[in-house]
């Protein structure tokens, strides 16, 4: 299980794509956490192989996000 902050960091890395390096400032702003906490989490995620050296999400990182992917959704509307 990923913590909320770790999930948010991985999600922001996924959203950023793989074209250019992603800064820790971009990740912390998108995740809504402090830069110091983002730095610690990014280092942990790199050690676990979920982020690479340029803060891009790895295949292992995508696998870690897979259980949280929405597969089905139901929309309910009410009114006239």
MOPAC internal coordinates of N, CA, C and O (Angstrom, degrees):
PM7 1SCF
backbone

  N    0.0000 0     0.00 0     0.00 0    0    0    0
  C    1.4536 1     0.00 0     0.00 0    1    0    0
  C    1.5335 1   109.30 1     0.00 0    2    1    0
  O    1.2310 1   121.69 1   -43.14 1    3    2    1
  N    1.2935 1   114.36 1   136.86 1    3    2    1
  C    1.4635 1   120.53 1   176.16 1    5    3    2
  C    1.5174 1   109.33 1   -93.05 1    6    5    3
  O    1.2310 1   120.91 1   -37.39 1    7    6    5
  N    1.3193 1   115.86 1   142.61 1    7    6    5
  C    1.4605 1   118.73 1   172.19 1    9    7    6
  C    1.5265 1   108.00 1   -72.22 1   10    9    7
  O    1.2310 1   120.75 1   -15.10 1   11   10    9
  N    1.3076 1   116.17 1   164.90 1   11   10    9
  C    1.4653 1   120.98 1  -178.99 1   13   11   10
  C    1.5261 1   110.83 1   -58.60 1   14   13   11
  O    1.2310 1   120.06 1   135.04 1   15   14   13
  N    1.3259 1   117.49 1   -44.96 1   15   14   13
  C    1.4587 1   120.97 1  -177.81 1   17   15   14
  C    1.5250 1   111.69 1   -67.71 1   18   17   15
  O    1.2310 1   120.35 1   139.41 1   19   18   17
  N    1.3286 1   116.93 1   -40.59 1   19   18   17
  C    1.4665 1   120.01 1   178.06 1   21   19   18
  C    1.5201 1   110.35 1   -65.25 1   22   21   19
  O    1.2310 1   120.46 1   139.09 1   23   22   21
  N    1.3324 1   116.72 1   -40.91 1   23   22   21
  C    1.4644 1   120.93 1   176.30 1   25   23   22
  C    1.5242 1   110.26 1   -59.93 1   26   25   23
  O    1.2310 1   120.54 1   133.50 1   27   26   25
  N    1.3301 1   116.57 1   -46.50 1   27   26   25
  C    1.4646 1   120.73 1  -178.08 1   29   27   26
  C    1.5321 1   111.85 1   -62.45 1   30   29   27
  O    1.2310 1   119.98 1   140.71 1   31   30   29
  N    1.3230 1   117.64 1   -39.29 1   31   30   29
  C    1.4622 1   120.77 1   177.61 1   33   31   30
  C    1.5280 1   110.04 1   -63.86 1   34   33   31
  O    1.2310 1   120.21 1   133.41 1   35   34   33
  N    1.3363 1   117.21 1   -46.59 1   35   34   33
  C    1.4648 1   120.16 1   179.27 1   37   35   34
  C    1.5239 1   111.39 1   -63.70 1   38   37   35
  O    1.2310 1   120.71 1   139.63 1   39   38   37
  N    1.3171 1   116.26 1   -40.37 1   39   38   37
  C    1.4634 1   120.06 1   179.56 1   41   39   38
  C    1.5280 1   111.12 1   -63.56 1   42   41   39
  O    1.2310 1   120.26 1   137.27 1   43   42   41
  N    1.3141 1   117.11 1   -42.73 1   43   42   41
  C    1.4691 1   120.59 1   178.50 1   45   43   42
  C    1.5270 1   110.94 1   -65.96 1   46   45   43
  O    1.2310 1   120.03 1   143.49 1   47   46   45
  N    1.3229 1   117.56 1   -36.51 1   47   46   45
  C    1.4681 1   120.47 1   176.65 1   49   47   46
  C    1.5250 1   109.86 1   -65.63 1   50   49   47
  O    1.2310 1   120.34 1   141.17 1   51   50   49
  N    1.3151 1   116.95 1   -38.83 1   51   50   49
  C    1.4724 1   120.96 1   177.15 1   53   51   50
  C    1.5285 1   110.53 1   -65.13 1   54   53   51
  O    1.2310 1   120.41 1   135.66 1   55   54   53
  N    1.3393 1   116.83 1   -44.34 1   55   54   53
  C    1.4676 1   120.88 1   179.75 1   57   55   54
  C    1.5200 1   112.36 1   -62.35 1   58   57   55
  O    1.2310 1   120.21 1   146.10 1   59   58   57
  N    1.3240 1   117.21 1   -33.90 1   59   58   57
  C    1.4659 1   121.33 1  -177.17 1   61   59   58
  C    1.5250 1   112.09 1   -69.72 1   62   61   59
  O    1.2310 1   119.98 1   157.04 1   63   62   61
  N    1.3084 1   117.63 1   -22.96 1   63   62   61
  C    1.4558 1   120.29 1  -179.55 1   65   63   62
  C    1.5154 1   112.36 1    82.46 1   66   65   63
  O    1.2310 1   121.25 1     9.53 1   67   66   65
  N    1.3259 1   115.21 1  -170.47 1   67   66   65
  C    1.4682 1   120.36 1  -175.14 1   69   67   66
  C    1.5231 1   112.99 1  -118.61 1   70   69   67
  O    1.2310 1   119.63 1  -170.73 1   71   70   69
  N    1.3254 1   118.32 1     9.27 1   71   70   69
  C    1.4568 1   120.21 1  -175.35 1   73   71   70
  C    1.5244 1   113.28 1   -72.64 1   74   73   71
  O    1.2310 1   120.05 1   138.09 1   75   74   73
  N    1.3141 1   117.50 1   -41.91 1   75   74   73
  C    1.4623 1   120.61 1  -176.66 1   77   75   74
  C    1.5248 1   109.28 1  -134.64 1   78   77   75
  O    1.2310 1   120.04 1   -18.79 1   79   78   77
  N    1.3391 1   117.52 1   161.21 1   79   78   77
  C    1.4671 1   119.97 1   178.29 1   81   79   78
  C    1.5350 1   111.41 1   -60.93 1   82   81   79
  O    1.2310 1   121.27 1   -34.03 1   83   82   81
  N    1.3084 1   115.17 1   145.97 1   83   82   81
  C    1.4602 1   121.71 1  -179.26 1   85   83   82
  C    1.5319 1   107.32 1  -106.74 1   86   85   83
  O    1.2310 1   120.37 1   -52.84 1   87   86   85
  N    1.3268 1   116.90 1   127.16 1   87   86   85
  C    1.4643 1   119.83 1  -179.56 1   89   87   86
  C    1.5226 1   110.54 1   -81.32 1   90   89   87
  O    1.2310 1   121.10 1   -24.61 1   91   90   89
  N    1.3198 1   115.50 1   155.39 1   91   90   89
  C    1.4570 1   119.80 1   177.02 1   93   91   90
  C    1.5238 1   110.31 1   -66.68 1   94   93   91
  O    1.2310 1   120.33 1   151.04 1   95   94   93
  N    1.3153 1   116.97 1   -28.96 1   95   94   93
  C    1.4685 1   120.60 1   177.49 1   97   95   94
  C    1.5386 1   109.95 1   -64.21 1   98   97   95
  O    1.2310 1   120.39 1   138.07 1   99   98   97
  N    1.3332 1   116.86 1   -41.93 1   99   98   97
  C    1.4689 1   120.86 1   176.99 1  101   99   98
  C    1.5200 1   110.27 1   -61.73 1  102  101   99
  O    1.2310 1   120.40 1   136.40 1  103  102  101
  N    1.3237 1   116.84 1   -43.60 1  103  102  101
  C    1.4632 1   120.79 1  -179.53 1  105  103  102
  C    1.5210 1   111.54 1   -64.97 1  106  105  103
  O    1.2310 1   119.91 1   137.27 1  107  106  105
  N    1.3396 1   117.78 1   -42.73 1  107  106  105
  C    1.4673 1   119.73 1  -177.31 1  109  107  106
  C    1.5227 1   110.98 1   -69.68 1  110  109  107
  O    1.2310 1   120.06 1   142.60 1  111  110  109
  N    1.3421 1   117.48 1   -37.40 1  111  110  109
  C    1.4650 1   119.76 1   178.79 1  113  111  110
  C    1.5244 1   110.73 1   -66.60 1  114  113  111
  O    1.2310 1   120.39 1   137.12 1  115  114  113
  N    1.3147 1   116.87 1   -42.88 1  115  114  113
  C    1.4620 1   120.52 1   179.23 1  117  115  114
  C    1.5227 1   112.70 1   -68.02 1  118  117  115
  O    1.2310 1   120.57 1   145.01 1  119  118  117
  N    1.3329 1   116.51 1   -34.99 1  119  118  117
  C    1.4625 1   121.15 1  -178.87 1  121  119  118
  C    1.5202 1   112.39 1   -84.38 1  122  121  119
  O    1.2310 1   120.21 1   165.35 1  123  122  121
  N    1.3343 1   117.20 1   -14.65 1  123  122  121
  C    1.4589 1   120.36 1   179.58 1  125  123  122
  C    1.5118 1   114.17 1    73.38 1  126  125  123
  O    1.2310 1   120.42 1  -144.25 1  127  126  125
  N    1.3289 1   116.80 1    35.75 1  127  126  125
  C    1.4644 1   121.15 1   178.83 1  129  127  126
  C    1.5273 1   108.88 1  -128.06 1  130  129  127
  O    1.2310 1   120.80 1   -11.07 1  131  130  129
  N    1.3262 1   116.07 1   168.93 1  131  130  129
  C    1.4640 1   120.67 1  -178.49 1  133  131  130
  C    1.5290 1   110.37 1   -72.69 1  134  133  131
  O    1.2310 1   120.97 1   -21.28 1  135  134  133
  N    1.3121 1   115.75 1   158.72 1  135  134  133
  C    1.4616 1   121.16 1  -179.23 1  137  135  134
  C    1.5301 1   111.13 1   -64.44 1  138  137  135
  O    1.2310 1   120.12 1   141.54 1  139  138  137
  N    1.3102 1   117.37 1   -38.46 1  139  138  137
  C    1.4648 1   120.56 1   178.65 1  141  139  138
  C    1.5166 1   112.45 1   -63.39 1  142  141  139
  O    1.2310 1   120.71 1   137.17 1  143  142  141
  N    1.3230 1   116.24 1   -42.83 1  143  142  141
  C    1.4635 1   120.62 1   178.75 1  145  143  142
  C    1.5238 1   110.39 1   -67.91 1  146  145  143
  O    1.2310 1   120.65 1   140.52 1  147  146  145
  N    1.3294 1   116.35 1   -39.48 1  147  146  145
  C    1.4623 1   120.31 1   178.18 1  149  147  146
  C    1.5274 1   110.07 1   -63.07 1  150  149  147
  O    1.2310 1   120.06 1   139.36 1  151  150  149
  N    1.3250 1   117.50 1   -40.64 1  151  150  149
  C    1.4557 1   121.88 1   178.47 1  153  151  150
  C    1.5230 1   110.69 1   -59.66 1  154  153  151
  O    1.2310 1   120.67 1   133.63 1  155  154  153
  N    1.3281 1   116.33 1   -46.37 1  155  154  153
  C    1.4705 1   120.39 1   179.81 1  157  155  154
  C    1.5279 1   110.65 1   -63.49 1  158  157  155
  O    1.2310 1   120.12 1   135.43 1  159  158  157
  N    1.3425 1   117.38 1   -44.57 1  159  158  157
  C    1.4565 1   120.90 1  -178.50 1  161  159  158
  C    1.5247 1   112.20 1   -67.36 1  162  161  159
  O    1.2310 1   120.37 1   140.13 1  163  162  161
  N    1.3253 1   116.90 1   -39.87 1  163  162  161
  C    1.4676 1   120.26 1   178.18 1  165  163  162
  C    1.5230 1   110.03 1   -61.98 1  166  165  163
  O    1.2310 1   119.85 1   137.08 1  167  166  165
  N    1.3210 1   117.88 1   -42.92 1  167  166  165
  C    1.4636 1   121.02 1   178.13 1  169  167  166
  C    1.5250 1   110.84 1   -62.14 1  170  169  167
  O    1.2310 1   119.65 1   138.58 1  171  170  169
  N    1.3356 1   118.27 1   -41.42 1  171  170  169
  C    1.4638 1   121.85 1   177.59 1  173  171  170
  C    1.5254 1   110.42 1   -63.63 1  174  173  171
  O    1.2310 1   120.70 1   134.74 1  175  174  173
  N    1.3370 1   116.27 1   -45.26 1  175  174  173
  C    1.4650 1   120.12 1  -178.39 1  177  175  174
  C    1.5238 1   111.44 1   -66.41 1  178  177  175
  O    1.2310 1   120.06 1   146.87 1  179  178  177
  N    1.3281 1   117.50 1   -33.13 1  179  178  177
  C    1.4692 1   120.55 1   175.28 1  181  179  178
  C    1.5206 1   110.76 1   -66.45 1  182  181  179
  O    1.2310 1   120.24 1   135.96 1  183  182  181
  N    1.3328 1   117.14 1   -44.04 1  183  182  181
  C    1.4657 1   121.05 1   179.77 1  185  183  182
  C    1.5243 1   111.22 1   -62.41 1  186  185  183
  O    1.2310 1   120.41 1   146.92 1  187  186  185
  N    1.3299 1   116.82 1   -33.08 1  187  186  185
  C    1.4626 1   120.91 1   179.20 1  189  187  186
  C    1.5332 1   112.20 1   -82.96 1  190  189  187
  O    1.2310 1   120.12 1   174.41 1  191  190  189
  N    1.3437 1   117.38 1    -5.59 1  191  190  189
  C    1.4542 1   121.18 1   178.50 1  193  191  190
  C    1.5134 1   114.35 1    81.69 1  194  193  191
  O    1.2310 1   120.16 1  -163.24 1  195  194  193
  N    1.3444 1   117.29 1    16.76 1  195  194  193
  C    1.4650 1   120.61 1  -179.13 1  197  195  194
  C    1.5259 1   111.35 1   -90.01 1  198  197  195
  O    1.2310 1   120.13 1   157.98 1  199  198  197
  N    1.3380 1   117.36 1   -22.02 1  199  198  197
  C    1.4641 1   123.60 1   173.61 1  201  199  198
  C    1.5194 1   107.79 1  -126.47 1  202  201  199
  O    1.2310 1   120.92 1   -31.02 1  203  202  201
  N    1.3462 1   115.84 1   148.98 1  203  202  201
  C    1.4595 1   118.79 1   175.63 1  205  203  202
  C    1.5296 1   109.99 1   -94.83 1  206  205  203
  O    1.2310 1   119.96 1     7.19 1  207  206  205
  N    1.3213 1   117.68 1  -172.81 1  207  206  205
  C    1.4581 1   122.52 1  -175.83 1  209  207  206
  C    1.5173 1   114.93 1   -65.54 1  210  209  207
  O    1.2310 1   120.08 1   158.94 1  211  210  209
  N    1.3375 1   117.45 1   -21.06 1  211  210  209
  C    1.4685 1   121.55 1   178.46 1  213  211  210
  C    1.5258 1   111.64 1  -101.17 1  214  213  211
  O    1.2310 1   120.59 1  -162.98 1  215  214  213
  N    1.3210 1   116.48 1    17.02 1  215  214  213
  C    1.4718 1   124.53 1  -179.70 1  217  215  214
  C    1.5249 1   112.84 1    63.87 1  218  217  215
  O    1.2310 1   120.27 1  -153.61 1  219  218  217
  N    1.3242 1   117.10 1    26.39 1  219  218  217
  C    1.4605 1   120.59 1   172.86 1  221  219  218
  C    1.5176 1   108.08 1   -88.17 1  222  221  219
  O    1.2310 1   121.06 1   -33.16 1  223  222  221
  N    1.3214 1   115.59 1   146.84 1  223  222  221
  C    1.4592 1   119.66 1   178.38 1  225  223  222
  C    1.5332 1   109.09 1   -72.70 1  226  225  223
  O    1.2310 1   120.49 1   -41.00 1  227  226  225
  N    1.3119 1   116.66 1   139.00 1  227  226  225
  C    1.4653 1   121.91 1   179.32 1  229  227  226
  C    1.5225 1   109.05 1   -94.99 1  230  229  227
  O    1.2310 1   120.85 1    -3.72 1  231  230  229
  N    1.3203 1   115.97 1   176.28 1  231  230  229
  C    1.4620 1   120.40 1   176.31 1  233  231  230
  C    1.5325 1   110.58 1   -62.13 1  234  233  231
  O    1.2310 1   120.43 1   143.73 1  235  234  233
  N    1.3261 1   116.78 1   -36.27 1  235  234  233
  C    1.4700 1   120.30 1   176.78 1  237  235  234
  C    1.5264 1   110.52 1   -65.12 1  238  237  235
  O    1.2310 1   120.79 1   143.32 1  239  238  237
  N    1.3342 1   116.09 1   -36.68 1  239  238  237
  C    1.4624 1   120.45 1   177.12 1  241  239  238
  C    1.5168 1   111.42 1   -64.90 1  242  241  239
  O    1.2310 1   120.65 1   139.09 1  243  242  241
  N    1.3312 1   116.35 1   -40.91 1  243  242  241
  C    1.4689 1   120.05 1   176.59 1  245  243  242
  C    1.5217 1   110.94 1   -63.25 1  246  245  243
  O    1.2310 1   120.78 1   140.55 1  247  246  245
  N    1.3328 1   116.12 1   -39.45 1  247  246  245
  C    1.4635 1   119.78 1   177.40 1  249  247  246
  C    1.5298 1   111.58 1   -64.34 1  250  249  247
  O    1.2310 1   120.53 1   145.82 1  251  250  249
  N    1.3345 1   116.60 1   -34.18 1  251  250  249
  C    1.4681 1   120.46 1   178.52 1  253  251  250
  C    1.5267 1   111.08 1   -68.64 1  254  253  251
  O    1.2310 1   120.20 1   149.22 1  255  254  253
  N    1.3438 1   117.23 1   -30.78 1  255  254  253
  C    1.4682 1   121.09 1   178.54 1  257  255  254
  C    1.5245 1   113.18 1   -81.48 1  258  257  255
  O    1.2310 1   119.96 1   160.64 1  259  258  257
  N    1.3153 1   117.69 1   -19.36 1  259  258  257
  C    1.4687 1   122.07 1  -174.11 1  261  259  258
  C    1.5359 1   114.53 1   -53.29 1  262  261  259
  O    1.2310 1   118.58 1   137.07 1  263  262  261
  N    1.3351 1   120.32 1   -42.93 1  263  262  261
  C    1.4706 1   118.69 1  -179.22 1  265  263  262
  C    1.5364 1   113.78 1   -62.43 1  266  265  263
  O    1.2310 1   120.33 1   162.51 1  267  266  265
  N    1.3276 1   116.97 1   -17.49 1  267  266  265
  C    1.4613 1   120.99 1  -177.42 1  269  267  266
  C    1.5265 1   112.64 1   -96.63 1  270  269  267
  O    1.2310 1   120.31 1   178.02 1  271  270  269
  N    1.3374 1   117.01 1    -1.98 1  271  270  269
  C    1.4659 1   121.17 1  -178.12 1  273  271  270
  C    1.5235 1   109.28 1   -70.72 1  274  273  271
  O    1.2310 1   120.96 1   -43.38 1  275  274  273
  N    1.3234 1   115.78 1   136.62 1  275  274  273
  C    1.4602 1   121.08 1   177.70 1  277  275  274
  C    1.5205 1   107.72 1   -81.45 1  278  277  275
  O    1.2310 1   121.10 1   -56.28 1  279  278  277
  N    1.3248 1   115.50 1   123.72 1  279  278  277
  C    1.4539 1   120.17 1  -178.12 1  281  279  278
  C    1.5215 1   112.01 1  -101.71 1  282  281  279
  O    1.2310 1   120.69 1   149.44 1  283  282  281
  N    1.3038 1   116.28 1   -30.56 1  283  282  281
  C    1.4624 1   121.00 1   179.18 1  285  283  282
  C    1.5174 1   108.76 1  -140.73 1  286  285  283
  O    1.2310 1   121.35 1   -32.11 1  287  286  285
  N    1.3174 1   115.02 1   147.89 1  287  286  285
  C    1.4583 1   119.45 1   177.56 1  289  287  286
  C    1.5228 1   108.30 1  -140.68 1  290  289  287
  O    1.2310 1   121.10 1   -34.33 1  291  290  289
  N    1.3097 1   115.50 1   145.67 1  291  290  289
  C    1.4610 1   121.71 1   176.81 1  293  291  290
  C    1.5137 1   106.99 1  -119.25 1  294  293  291
  O    1.2310 1   121.32 1   -52.07 1  295  294  293
  N    1.3360 1   115.08 1   127.93 1  295  294  293
  C    1.4614 1   120.74 1   177.65 1  297  295  294
  C    1.5161 1   107.91 1  -106.55 1  298  297  295
  O    1.2310 1   120.78 1   -50.49 1  299  298  297
  N    1.2938 1   116.12 1   129.51 1  299  298  297
  C    1.4521 1   122.46 1   179.43 1  301  299  298
  C    1.5249 1   107.93 1  -119.26 1  302  301  299
  O    1.2310 1   121.06 1   -52.42 1  303  302  301
  N    1.3061 1   115.59 1   127.58 1  303  302  301
  C    1.4657 1   120.64 1   179.21 1  305  303  302
  C    1.5233 1   108.66 1  -121.51 1  306  305  303
  O    1.2310 1   120.88 1   -36.52 1  307  306  305
  N    1.3040 1   115.92 1   143.48 1  307  306  305
  C    1.4638 1   120.00 1   179.87 1  309  307  306
  C    1.5174 1   108.57 1  -131.58 1  310  309  307
  O    1.2310 1   121.00 1   -22.53 1  311  310  309
  N    1.2946 1   115.69 1   157.47 1  311  310  309
  C    1.4549 1   120.21 1   178.02 1  313  311  310
  C    1.5217 1   110.80 1   124.40 1  314  313  311
  O    1.2310 1   121.08 1    11.78 1  315  314  313
  N    1.2894 1   115.54 1  -168.22 1  315  314  313
  C    1.4660 1   119.57 1  -178.95 1  317  315  314
  C    1.4935 1   111.92 1   -70.39 1  318  317  315
  O    1.2310 1   120.10 1   180.00 1  319  318  317

